[in-house]
Amino acid sequence: MKHRPFLPILLLAVLLAVGCQQRGPKTYDPAQVAFNAQYNPLFDGQLYPSLILATTSSNTFNFQLAAFTVEVTAPTDNAVLRVVIDSSALNYVTIVQEILPRRGETYRFQPAVKWKYDVLRALRQPGAVDLTFTCFVNDEEVDLKNLHLAYRTVNECPLSLVHDGQMNDFRWLFAAYVNEDHPQIEQILTDILAQGTVSRLAGYQGGSAQSVRDQVFAVWYYALDRGITYSSITCTSNPSARANVQHIRFFDEVYNSRQANCVDACVFFASILRKLGLKPVIFVEPCHAYLGYYTDRNRKQIALLETTITSWVNFPDLERSLDADGRLPEAQFNRVSKYLSDSEAERYREGSMTFEQLKRAVARSLFDKATEYDRETYEANRDHFADSTAITYQQLDIELLRRQVQPIN
């Protein structure tokens, strides 16, 4: 009987012995290099996709709101630092390389992570992610740090974050949910023209404030005819005791669900007005927001609109209640007759006003009410809106904010 050679066993033993040999001492002492990676403590361990996506093209905000800081002490003159951030579910591999001129001096850098933006836009559930930062000096691996973060949904908008006893305002981020580039708006504009409320949508080219108001009324009538009603879903599962946050619906979510709270509705209307070339403003007060828009391109006159009033009537529900002759039953008519003048109500009762004419009259009445609804509070708080230190009162001019805040979705 032949014996099998022991060569494979011997070879394995040799390889294990080589692998178990200790490497030589490192050139650089990790304690001397003192590498550290830190997530911005302002965010209390929470990563906000909405903030990343909105400010990705803004150098100003990226500097002020840098998510990460790495710190290292140079072990030699002109040391070459390389920090590698491993890939994760939310980011690609990111490499930062810098020269550290003076030995013994501590340097700080704010690496710009290569985020997976499509993934961030699609986040509709919160979760967690681990990021690994590895430090190399002159091509020698010196140290690594792991950061465990909780990421939020893209709908979650921070309103304010408290750090070191100071409240930092983020209500300007509402502008990121305004999306004048949403592809659905083109079809909406076609549908608005088909309503016949206006003959054209020309922005400020109509040459008068009345032309602008007529266009805004056309958008208003469309929202009523769509049946957009009030629904508040502001709460989130954010565990941070230092964060005041709100769930905000995107344009297509308002369109498809036909539901909106005050901020959602402002975002929806402002998106369409921006597409028309108009200049919308979102006024934010404690616990409420309403829309404004300039009736001239030079921003001299502003009109207001309480967007939640669209929920006072529901045209689709009324249409479903029409009888065989296309008339509203008395009970349903009584629900909307309060928005008609006496003569209009009489005309409908006697049959000389159609249901479509009734809708137009009700929509105009509600538009007038929505225009005046916030006038008193606006006039009372104009000084607050002009005061940059009164952070619970914000006048968010979407066109001006576009220089720093981009649409998220």
NUVEX-423846 format. One record per residue: x, y, z of N, C-alpha, C in turn; residue in one letter. Coordinates in steps of 0.05 Angstrom, whole numbers, padded with zeros to 5 digits, always signed. Layout:
BEGIN
XYZXYZXYZa/...
//
This chain:
BEGIN
+00017-00024+00000+00000+00000+00000+00018+00025+00000m/+00013+00042-00019+00029+00066-00022+00020+00087-00002k/+00039+00102+00010+00033+00124+00028+00032+00150+00012h/+00012+00166+00018+00009+00192+00004+00030+00212+00014r/+00041+00228-00003+00062+00247+00006+00050+00267+00026p/+00068+00277+00044+00060+00296+00064+00064+00325+00055f/+00071+00329+00029+00077+00356+00019+00055+00376+00023l/+00029+00370+00017+00008+00390+00022+00007+00398+00051p/+00010+00378+00070+00009+00385+00098+00032+00403+00106i/+00055+00396+00096+00079+00412+00103+00077+00440+00092l/+00066+00442+00067+00063+00469+00055+00044+00486+00071l/+00022+00474+00080+00002+00488+00096+00014+00498+00122l/+00031+00481+00134+00044+00488+00159+00063+00512+00155a/+00077+00512+00133+00095+00534+00127+00080+00560+00123v/+00058+00559+00108+00042+00583+00103+00030+00594+00129l/+00021+00576+00147+00010+00585+00172+00032+00598+00189l/+00055+00586+00188+00078+00597+00204+00085+00625+00194a/+00086+00628+00168+00093+00654+00156+00071+00675+00164v/+00045+00666+00162+00023+00685+00167+00023+00693+00196g/+00033+00676+00214+00032+00682+00243+00055+00700+00252c/+00075+00703+00234+00097+00720+00242+00088+00749+00246q/+00097+00762+00266+00089+00789+00272+00102+00808+00252q/+00087+00828+00244+00098+00848+00226+00117+00865+00242r/+00134+00879+00228+00153+00897+00241+00138+00920+00253g/+00152+00935+00271+00139+00958+00284+00130+00979+00265p/+00108+00992+00270+00098+01013+00253+00117+01038+00255k/+00119+01052+00233+00135+01077+00233+00122+01098+00250t/+00095+01099+00250+00081+01121+00263+00064+01110+00286y/+00067+01122+00309+00052+01114+00332+00023+01126+00331d/+00002+01109+00332-00025+01120+00331-00031+01141+00352p/-00018+01137+00376-00023+01157+00397-00011+01184+00389a/+00012+01183+00375+00024+01208+00366+00008+01222+00344q/-00002+01206+00326-00018+01217+00304-00045+01227+00314v/-00056+01213+00334-00081+01222+00347-00104+01226+00327a/-00107+01206+00309-00128+01209+00289-00156+01207+00302f/-00174+01224+00293-00202+01223+00302-00221+01231+00280n/-00244+01218+00279-00265+01225+00260-00290+01229+00276a/-00304+01251+00271-00327+01259+00287-00350+01268+00269q/-00374+01260+00276-00398+01269+00263-00407+01295+00276y/-00417+01314+00261-00424+01340+00271-00444+01337+00295n/-00435+01346+00319-00453+01342+00342-00479+01357+00341p/-00481+01376+00323-00506+01391+00319-00529+01372+00313l/-00523+01350+00298-00543+01332+00288-00550+01309+00307f/-00536+01308+00330-00543+01289+00351-00544+01260+00341d/-00525+01253+00324-00524+01225+00314-00544+01218+00293g/-00560+01238+00283-00581+01233+00263-00571+01244+00236q/-00573+01228+00215-00565+01237+00188-00591+01244+00172l/-00592+01268+00162-00616+01278+00148-00611+01279+00118y/-00622+01260+00103-00619+01260+00074-00630+01286+00061p/-00651+01297+00073-00663+01322+00062-00642+01344+00062s/-00627+01346+00083-00607+01367+00086-00584+01363+00067l/-00575+01338+00064-00553+01332+00045-00561+01338+00016i/-00585+01329+00008-00594+01333-00019-00599+01362-00026l/-00609+01377-00007-00616+01405-00012-00592+01423-00014a/-00570+01416-00001-00547+01434+00000-00523+01423-00015t/-00527+01402-00030-00504+01389-00043-00489+01407-00062t/-00503+01427-00074-00489+01445-00093-00483+01472-00081s/-00486+01474-00054-00482+01500-00041-00457+01499-00025s/-00437+01514-00033-00412+01515-00018-00415+01528+00009n/-00433+01548+00010-00438+01562+00035-00449+01543+00056t/-00471+01529+00050-00483+01512+00069-00466+01488+00075f/-00452+01477+00054-00435+01454+00059-00413+01460+00079n/-00403+01484+00079-00382+01492+00098-00394+01494+00126f/-00416+01508+00128-00428+01513+00154-00439+01487+00166q/-00449+01469+00150-00463+01445+00160-00448+01420+00153l/-00421+01422+00151-00405+01398+00145-00412+01375+00164a/-00417+01352+00153-00426+01330+00169-00403+01318+00185a/-00379+01316+00173-00357+01302+00186-00332+01320+00189f/-00318+01315+00210-00292+01328+00214-00271+01307+00221t/-00248+01307+00208-00226+01289+00215-00204+01306+00226v/-00190+01295+00246-00169+01310+00260-00144+01292+00262e/-00121+01303+00256-00096+01288+00257-00073+01306+00264v/-00053+01295+00278-00029+01309+00284-00006+01299+00267t/+00008+01317+00254+00029+01310+00235+00053+01297+00250a/+00061+01272+00243+00084+01260+00256+00111+01269+00245p/+00110+01280+00220+00134+01290+00207+00127+01315+00192t/+00147+01330+00183+00142+01352+00165+00133+01341+00138d/+00114+01355+00126+00104+01348+00099+00094+01320+00098n/+00082+01310+00119+00070+01283+00118+00046+01283+00099a/+00043+01261+00085+00021+01257+00067-00001+01242+00081v/-00024+01255+00086-00047+01243+00099-00066+01233+00078l/-00076+01209+00082-00097+01199+00065-00118+01186+00083r/-00143+01195+00081-00165+01184+00097-00184+01171+00077v/-00190+01146+00082-00208+01130+00065-00234+01125+00080v/-00256+01134+00069-00282+01128+00081-00294+01104+00065i/-00297+01082+00077-00307+01058+00063-00335+01063+00052d/-00342+01047+00032-00369+01049+00021-00389+01036+00041s/-00414+01046+00039-00436+01035+00055-00461+01035+00038s/-00483+01029+00050-00509+01030+00035-00515+01058+00025a/-00503+01079+00038-00510+01106+00031-00488+01122+00017l/-00464+01111+00016-00442+01126+00003-00423+01108-00012n/-00409+01120-00031-00387+01107-00045-00361+01111-00029y/-00340+01095-00036-00314+01099-00024-00305+01128-00029v/-00296+01141-00008-00288+01169-00010-00259+01171+00000t/-00242+01184-00015-00214+01187-00008-00207+01217-00005i/-00195+01224+00017-00186+01251+00022-00156+01250+00026v/-00142+01267+00011-00112+01267+00013-00103+01296+00018q/-00086+01300+00037-00076+01326+00044-00046+01325+00052e/-00032+01347+00050-00005+01350+00060-00006+01363+00087i/+00009+01351+00107+00010+01363+00133+00038+01376+00136l/+00040+01402+00134+00066+01415+00131+00084+01412+00155p/+00074+01416+00180+00091+01419+00203+00087+01396+00223r/+00109+01384+00230+00109+01362+00250+00098+01373+00277r/+00081+01357+00290+00070+01363+00316+00046+01382+00315g/+00039+01392+00292+00016+01409+00290-00009+01393+00284e/-00031+01400+00296-00057+01386+00292-00073+01399+00269t/-00083+01383+00251-00098+01393+00228-00126+01381+00228y/-00145+01397+00219-00173+01389+00217-00183+01392+00189r/-00198+01373+00179-00209+01374+00152-00238+01365+00154f/-00254+01375+00134-00282+01367+00132-00286+01353+00106q/-00284+01327+00106-00286+01312+00080-00314+01313+00069p/-00315+01316+00043-00341+01315+00028-00346+01287+00020a/-00365+01274+00033-00371+01246+00028-00385+01243+00001v/-00377+01222-00014-00390+01217-00039-00416+01200-00034k/-00438+01215-00031-00463+01201-00024-00475+01188-00048w/-00491+01168-00043-00507+01155-00064-00534+01171-00064k/-00535+01192-00081-00558+01210-00079-00584+01197-00087y/-00584+01178-00106-00608+01165-00113-00619+01148-00090d/-00601+01137-00074-00609+01121-00051-00621+01140-00030v/-00609+01163-00025-00619+01182-00006-00647+01191-00013l/-00651+01197-00039-00677+01206-00048-00699+01186-00044r/-00691+01160-00044-00711+01139-00042-00717+01130-00014a/-00704+01142+00006-00707+01132+00034-00734+01141+00045l/-00751+01121+00050-00777+01127+00061-00781+01113+00088r/-00760+01100+00098-00759+01088+00124-00733+01095+00138q/-00733+01101+00164-00708+01107+00178-00692+01081+00182p/-00667+01084+00188-00650+01061+00192-00623+01069+00204g/-00603+01051+00202-00577+01057+00213-00555+01050+00193a/-00533+01064+00196-00510+01059+00178-00484+01061+00193v/-00464+01045+00187-00438+01047+00199-00418+01056+00178d/-00402+01077+00186-00382+01088+00168-00355+01084+00181l/-00336+01074+00164-00308+01069+00174-00289+01088+00161t/-00274+01103+00178-00254+01122+00169-00226+01110+00175f/-00210+01106+00155-00183+01094+00158-00162+01116+00152t/-00143+01119+00170-00122+01139+00167-00096+01127+00158c/-00085+01138+00136-00058+01130+00126-00040+01154+00127f/-00015+01150+00136+00005+01171+00135+00029+01161+00120v/+00036+01175+00099+00057+01166+00081+00053+01137+00072n/+00029+01131+00065+00020+01104+00055+00021+01082+00076d/+00025+01089+00101+00023+01069+00123-00003+01072+00138e/-00018+01050+00141-00043+01051+00156-00036+01055+00186e/-00048+01076+00197-00042+01084+00224-00065+01077+00243v/-00089+01083+00235-00112+01080+00254-00138+01080+00238d/-00160+01072+00251-00186+01074+00239-00207+01080+00261l/-00228+01093+00252-00250+01100+00270-00277+01091+00257k/-00295+01081+00273-00321+01073+00264-00342+01092+00275n/-00360+01101+00258-00382+01118+00267-00409+01104+00261l/-00425+01102+00281-00452+01090+00278-00473+01113+00278h/-00487+01115+00256-00507+01137+00253-00535+01126+00248l/-00555+01141+00256-00582+01135+00249-00591+01154+00227a/-00600+01142+00204-00609+01160+00183-00640+01162+00183y/-00649+01186+00175-00678+01192+00175-00689+01188+00147r/-00715+01190+00144-00727+01189+00118-00723+01215+00103t/-00725+01215+00077-00721+01239+00062-00744+01259+00066v/-00767+01250+00075-00789+01268+00081-00785+01283+00107n/-00766+01274+00124-00763+01287+00150-00746+01312+00147e/-00759+01334+00154-00746+01361+00152-00740+01372+00180c/-00715+01376+00186-00709+01389+00212-00718+01418+00212p/-00733+01426+00232-00742+01454+00235-00722+01469+00252l/-00713+01457+00273-00692+01469+00290-00677+01448+00305s/-00652+01453+00310-00635+01434+00325-00621+01450+00347l/-00621+01439+00370-00609+01453+00393-00581+01441+00399v/-00561+01458+00401-00534+01448+00408-00520+01469+00426h/-00509+01460+00448-00495+01478+00467-00514+01500+00476d/-00539+01493+00480-00559+01513+00489-00568+01533+00469g/-00560+01530+00444-00568+01549+00423-00586+01535+00403q/-00608+01548+00395-00626+01537+00375-00617+01545+00347m/-00613+01526+00330-00605+01531+00302-00629+01526+00284n/-00637+01546+00269-00661+01545+00253-00656+01532+00226d/-00674+01514+00217-00672+01501+00192-00698+01503+00175f/-00715+01522+00182-00741+01524+00167-00737+01532+00138r/-00713+01543+00132-00707+01550+00104-00707+01525+00087w/-00705+01501+00100-00704+01476+00085-00731+01470+00072l/-00753+01484+00080-00778+01481+00067-00775+01485+00036f/-00757+01503+00029-00753+01510+00001-00744+01486-00015a/-00731+01467-00002-00721+01443-00016-00744+01425-00025a/-00767+01427-00012-00790+01410-00020-00807+01423-00042y/-00801+01448-00048-00813+01461-00072-00798+01451-00096v/-00813+01440-00115-00799+01428-00139-00813+01437-00164n/-00804+01460-00175-00815+01470-00200-00808+01453-00224e/-00789+01435-00221-00780+01418-00243-00794+01391-00244d/-00813+01387-00226-00827+01361-00226-00841+01356-00253h/-00837+01333-00266-00848+01329-00292-00879+01329-00293p/-00892+01324-00271-00921+01324-00270-00933+01351-00275q/-00917+01372-00270-00928+01399-00272-00935+01407-00301i/-00921+01397-00320-00927+01403-00348-00956+01394-00355e/-00963+01370-00346-00991+01360-00351-01011+01377-00335q/-01003+01385-00311-01021+01401-00295-01027+01428-00309i/-01007+01440-00320-01011+01466-00334-01029+01462-00358l/-01026+01439-00372-01044+01433-00394-01073+01431-00384t/-01076+01417-00362-01103+01413-00350-01115+01440-00341d/-01098+01457-00330-01107+01484-00321-01118+01500-00344i/-01103+01500-00366-01113+01514-00390-01139+01503-00400l/-01141+01476-00398-01166+01463-00408-01190+01471-00391a/-01185+01480-00366-01208+01489-00349-01222+01513-00360q/-01206+01530-00374-01218+01554-00385-01219+01578-00365g/-01205+01575-00342-01205+01597-00323-01187+01620-00332t/-01166+01613-00348-01149+01633-00360-01143+01624-00389v/-01136+01643-00406-01130+01636-00434-01101+01630-00438s/-01084+01639-00419-01055+01633-00421-01042+01636-00394r/-01020+01622-00391-01004+01623-00367-00977+01635-00374l/-00976+01661-00369-00953+01677-00379-00936+01689-00356a/-00940+01681-00332-00925+01693-00310-00930+01723-00308g/-00907+01738-00307-00909+01767-00305-00912+01781-00332y/-00912+01765-00353-00913+01777-00380-00941+01788-00386q/-00961+01781-00369-00987+01792-00373-00988+01822-00368g/-00969+01832-00353-00965+01861-00350-00981+01874-00328g/-00997+01858-00312-01013+01871-00291-01015+01852-00267s/-01020+01864-00244-01024+01848-00220-01049+01830-00222a/-01069+01840-00236-01093+01825-00240-01088+01800-00257q/-01071+01802-00277-01063+01779-00293-01050+01758-00276s/-01033+01766-00257-01020+01747-00239-01040+01734-00221v/-01058+01750-00210-01078+01738-00192-01096+01719-00207r/-01103+01725-00232-01120+01707-00247-01106+01680-00251d/-01080+01681-00256-01065+01656-00260-01064+01640-00234q/-01061+01653-00211-01060+01640-00186-01088+01628-00180v/-01109+01643-00187-01136+01632-00184-01139+01606-00200f/-01128+01606-00224-01130+01582-00241-01118+01558-00228a/-01095+01562-00215-01081+01541-00200-01099+01533-00176v/-01110+01552-00163-01128+01548-00140-01152+01531-00148w/-01164+01538-00171-01188+01523-00180-01180+01494-00187y/-01156+01491-00198-01147+01464-00205-01144+01447-00179y/-01133+01459-00158-01129+01445-00132-01157+01437-00121a/-01176+01455-00122-01203+01449-00113-01216+01426-00129l/-01212+01428-00155-01224+01408-00173-01210+01381-00169d/-01185+01382-00161-01170+01357-00156-01180+01345-00130r/-01191+01361-00112-01201+01351-00086-01179+01349-00065g/-01160+01367-00066-01139+01367-00046-01150+01377-00019i/-01148+01360+00001-01160+01366+00027-01139+01367+00049t/-01146+01376+00072-01127+01379+00094-01123+01353+00108y/-01097+01346+00113-01090+01322+00128-01062+01327+00140s/-01060+01324+00166-01035+01330+00179-01021+01304+00187s/-00996+01300+00177-00979+01278+00186-00951+01288+00191i/-00949+01305+00212-00924+01318+00217-00905+01302+00234t/-00914+01283+00250-00897+01269+00269-00879+01249+00256c/-00855+01245+00268-00836+01225+00259-00827+01209+00283t/-00810+01189+00278-00800+01172+00300-00773+01181+00310s/-00765+01205+00302-00738+01216+00310-00735+01215+00340n/-00714+01201+00350-00711+01199+00379-00696+01222+00392p/-00685+01240+00376-00668+01262+00387-00686+01281+00403s/-00678+01286+00428-00692+01305+00445-00684+01334+00437a/-00664+01337+00421-00654+01364+00414-00663+01372+00386r/-00680+01356+00373-00688+01362+00346-00718+01366+00345a/-00726+01388+00331-00754+01393+00324-00757+01388+00294n/-00772+01367+00287-00773+01358+00259-00802+01356+00250v/-00805+01354+00224-00832+01351+00213-00831+01335+00187q/-00851+01317+00184-00854+01302+00159-00867+01320+00138h/-00855+01323+00115-00866+01340+00094-00870+01323+00069i/-00894+01325+00058-00900+01310+00033-00887+01324+00009r/-00878+01307-00010-00867+01318-00035-00890+01325-00054f/-00883+01339-00075-00903+01348-00094-00920+01325-00104f/-00907+01303-00113-00923+01281-00125-00939+01266-00103d/-00931+01268-00078-00946+01255-00057-00972+01271-00052e/-00970+01297-00053-00995+01314-00050-01013+01309-00074v/-01001+01308-00097-01017+01304-00122-01032+01277-00121y/-01018+01256-00114-01029+01229-00115-01048+01224-00092n/-01041+01233-00067-01058+01227-00044-01080+01247-00041s/-01077+01271-00054-01097+01292-00052-01100+01302-00023r/-01078+01299-00008-01078+01308+00020-01055+01326+00026q/-01058+01345+00044-01036+01364+00050-01042+01378+00076a/-01021+01384+00091-01024+01403+00113-01015+01430+00103n/-01012+01449+00122-01006+01476+00113-00980+01478+00097c/-00959+01464+00107-00933+01465+00093-00934+01450+00067v/-00946+01426+00067-00949+01410+00043-00962+01426+00021d/-00984+01439+00028-01000+01454+00008-00984+01478-00003a/-00970+01492+00015-00952+01514+00006-00932+01504-00014c/-00919+01481-00007-00899+01469-00025-00912+01463-00052v/-00936+01451-00052-00950+01444-00077-00956+01468-00094f/-00968+01488-00082-00975+01512-00097-00950+01527-00107f/-00930+01529-00089-00905+01544-00096-00891+01531-00119a/-00892+01504-00121-00879+01490-00143-00891+01498-00170s/-00918+01499-00171-00931+01507-00196-00927+01536-00202i/-00928+01553-00182-00924+01582-00187-00896+01587-00197l/-00876+01573-00186-00849+01576-00195-00846+01568-00224r/-00860+01547-00232-00860+01538-00260-00871+01559-00278k/-00891+01574-00268-00903+01595-00284-00885+01619-00287l/-00863+01620-00271-00846+01643-00271-00853+01664-00250g/-00872+01657-00232-00879+01675-00211-00860+01671-00187l/-00862+01690-00168-00844+01690-00145-00859+01684-00119k/-00861+01659-00111-00875+01652-00087-00858+01656-00062p/-00871+01660-00040-00859+01663-00013-00874+01645+00006v/-00860+01631+00023-00874+01616+00044-00869+01631+00071i/-00891+01639+00083-00889+01653+00109-00893+01632+00131f/-00873+01630+00149-00874+01611+00170-00876+01625+00197v/-00897+01618+00211-00902+01628+00238-00902+01604+00257e/-00902+01609+00283-00904+01586+00302-00929+01570+00296p/-00925+01544+00289-00947+01525+00286-00963+01530+00260c/-00954+01547+00242-00969+01550+00217-00952+01561+00195h/-00961+01556+00170-00947+01568+00147-00969+01575+00126a/-00965+01597+00112-00983+01604+00090-00967+01615+00067y/-00980+01617+00044-00966+01625+00020-00969+01654+00013l/-00948+01665+00001-00949+01692-00010-00938+01691-00038g/-00945+01710-00054-00933+01712-00081-00933+01741-00090y/-00911+01749-00103-00909+01776-00113-00926+01780-00138y/-00941+01802-00138-00958+01807-00162-00943+01823-00183t/-00917+01829-00178-00900+01843-00197-00872+01831-00195d/-00858+01831-00217-00832+01819-00218-00811+01834-00201r/-00817+01859-00194-00798+01875-00178-00803+01872-00148n/-00821+01855-00140-00826+01849-00111-00836+01873-00095r/-00852+01889-00107-00863+01913-00093-00889+01907-00079k/-00905+01889-00091-00931+01882-00079-00934+01852-00076q/-00943+01845-00052-00946+01816-00047-00975+01810-00040i/-00984+01787-00050-01011+01777-00043-01008+01752-00026a/-01028+01746-00011-01027+01722+00007-01047+01701-00001l/-01043+01677+00008-01061+01655+00001-01060+01634+00023l/-01082+01630+00037-01084+01609+00057-01092+01583+00043e/-01072+01566+00038-01076+01543+00021-01094+01522+00033t/-01096+01521+00060-01112+01500+00072-01142+01503+00068t/-01150+01527+00058-01178+01531+00053-01189+01514+00030i/-01171+01502+00014-01180+01483-00007-01196+01461+00006t/-01192+01455+00031-01206+01433+00044-01234+01440+00053s/-01242+01466+00050-01269+01474+00059-01291+01462+00042w/-01285+01456+00017-01304+01441+00000-01289+01420-00015v/-01303+01400-00025-01291+01378-00040-01307+01375-00065n/-01298+01386-00087-01312+01385-00112-01317+01356-00122f/-01297+01338-00121-01302+01310-00130-01325+01297-00114p/-01326+01302-00088-01348+01291-00072-01375+01303-00081d/-01375+01329-00086-01400+01341-00095-01409+01329-00122l/-01389+01326-00139-01396+01315-00166-01408+01287-00164e/-01397+01271-00145-01407+01243-00142-01436+01243-00130r/-01444+01265-00118-01471+01266-00106-01492+01277-00125s/-01485+01285-00150-01504+01296-00169-01526+01275-00175l/-01550+01285-00179-01572+01267-00186-01572+01262-00216d/-01592+01248-00225-01594+01241-00254-01595+01265-00272a/-01604+01288-00262-01606+01312-00278-01581+01330-00275d/-01561+01319-00261-01537+01335-00258-01540+01357-00237g/-01558+01354-00219-01563+01375-00199-01555+01365-00171r/-01547+01383-00154-01540+01376-00126-01565+01372-00110l/-01566+01350-00094-01588+01348-00074-01587+01371-00055p/-01609+01377-00042-01611+01401-00025-01590+01401-00003e/-01585+01377+00009-01567+01376+00032-01538+01384+00023a/-01530+01374-00001-01503+01380-00010-01501+01410-00019q/-01523+01420-00031-01523+01447-00040-01521+01466-00016f/-01534+01459+00006-01533+01476+00030-01505+01477+00042n/-01488+01457+00036-01461+01457+00046-01443+01478+00032r/-01451+01485+00007-01434+01504-00008-01448+01531-00013v/-01474+01532-00008-01488+01557-00015-01479+01580+00002s/-01467+01575+00025-01457+01597+00042-01433+01611+00028k/-01422+01599+00008-01400+01612-00007-01410+01626-00032y/-01436+01627-00035-01448+01641-00058-01462+01667-00049l/-01464+01685-00067-01480+01709-00062-01510+01700-00063s/-01527+01717-00053-01556+01710-00054-01565+01707-00082d/-01556+01724-00100-01565+01722-00128-01554+01696-00141s/-01529+01688-00134-01518+01664-00146-01533+01639-00135e/-01539+01639-00109-01554+01617-00098-01582+01615-00111a/-01595+01637-00115-01621+01637-00128-01620+01627-00156e/-01599+01635-00171-01596+01626-00199-01593+01596-00200r/-01578+01585-00181-01574+01556-00181-01600+01542-00174y/-01614+01552-00155-01640+01539-00147-01660+01540-00169r/-01660+01561-00185-01680+01563-00206-01671+01549-00232e/-01646+01539-00232-01636+01523-00254-01621+01538-00276g/-01616+01564-00271-01602+01579-00292-01572+01579-00288s/-01562+01565-00268-01533+01562-00263-01526+01532-00264m/-01507+01525-00280-01499+01497-00282-01480+01490-00258t/-01475+01464-00256-01457+01455-00234-01429+01466-00239f/-01420+01467-00264-01393+01478-00269-01392+01507-00262e/-01413+01522-00267-01414+01550-00260-01415+01553-00230q/-01429+01535-00216-01430+01535-00187-01402+01532-00176l/-01387+01512-00186-01360+01507-00177-01343+01532-00181k/-01345+01545-00203-01329+01568-00209-01335+01591-00189r/-01361+01594-00183-01369+01615-00164-01359+01609-00136a/-01362+01584-00127-01352+01576-00101-01322+01579-00099v/-01308+01571-00120-01279+01573-00120-01270+01602-00118a/-01284+01620-00132-01276+01648-00131-01281+01659-00103r/-01303+01652-00090-01309+01661-00063-01288+01652-00044s/-01281+01626-00046-01260+01615-00028-01233+01628-00033l/-01227+01633-00058-01202+01646-00065-01200+01674-00052f/-01222+01689-00053-01223+01715-00040-01218+01712-00010d/-01231+01692+00002-01227+01687+00031-01199+01680+00037k/-01187+01662+00020-01159+01653+00025-01140+01676+00022a/-01147+01696+00005-01130+01719+00001-01129+01737+00025t/-01151+01739+00040-01153+01757+00063-01149+01742+00089e/-01149+01716+00090-01150+01701+00114-01126+01707+00133y/-01102+01710+00122-01078+01714+00138-01068+01743+00138d/-01084+01761+00127-01076+01789+00124-01070+01801+00152r/-01088+01797+00171-01084+01809+00197-01059+01800+00211e/-01054+01773+00211-01031+01763+00224-01005+01771+00209t/-01007+01772+00183-00984+01781+00167-00976+01810+00174y/-00996+01828+00175-00990+01855+00182-00979+01858+00211e/-00990+01842+00229-00981+01843+00257-00952+01833+00260a/-00944+01815+00242-00917+01803+00245-00897+01811+00224n/-00903+01832+00210-00884+01841+00189-00856+01848+00201r/-00856+01860+00224-00830+01866+00237-00815+01840+00244d/-00829+01820+00252-00816+01795+00259-00804+01782+00234h/-00819+01783+00211-00809+01772+00186-00783+01786+00177f/-00782+01811+00183-00758+01827+00175-00735+01824+00194a/-00740+01812+00218-00720+01810+00239-00706+01783+00236d/-00681+01782+00229-00667+01757+00225-00663+01741+00251s/-00666+01755+00274-00663+01741+00300-00688+01728+00309t/-00711+01735+00297-00737+01723+00305-00741+01697+00288a/-00727+01676+00296-00724+01653+00278-00750+01637+00276i/-00769+01640+00294-00795+01626+00291-00813+01639+00270t/-00804+01662+00260-00819+01676+00238-00800+01677+00214y/-00808+01665+00192-00791+01663+00169-00807+01672+00144q/-00794+01688+00127-00804+01695+00101-00786+01682+00081q/-00795+01660+00071-00778+01643+00053-00784+01649+00024l/-00767+01666+00013-00769+01674-00015-00756+01651-00032d/-00772+01636-00046-00762+01612-00058-00741+01618-00080i/-00746+01639-00095-00727+01646-00116-00699+01654-00104e/-00699+01669-00083-00674+01677-00070-00660+01653-00057l/-00676+01635-00046-00664+01611-00033-00653+01591-00053l/-00662+01593-00078-00653+01574-00098-00622+01577-00103r/-00611+01599-00095-00582+01602-00099-00567+01583-00080r/-00580+01574-00059-00566+01556-00040-00581+01530-00034q/-00607+01530-00039-00623+01506-00033-00636+01495-00058v/-00630+01470-00064-00641+01458-00088-00664+01440-00082q/-00682+01435-00102-00704+01416-00097-00693+01388-00091p/-00706+01375-00073-00697+01348-00065-00706+01327-00085i/-00731+01329-00094-00742+01307-00109-00757+01317-00134n/
//
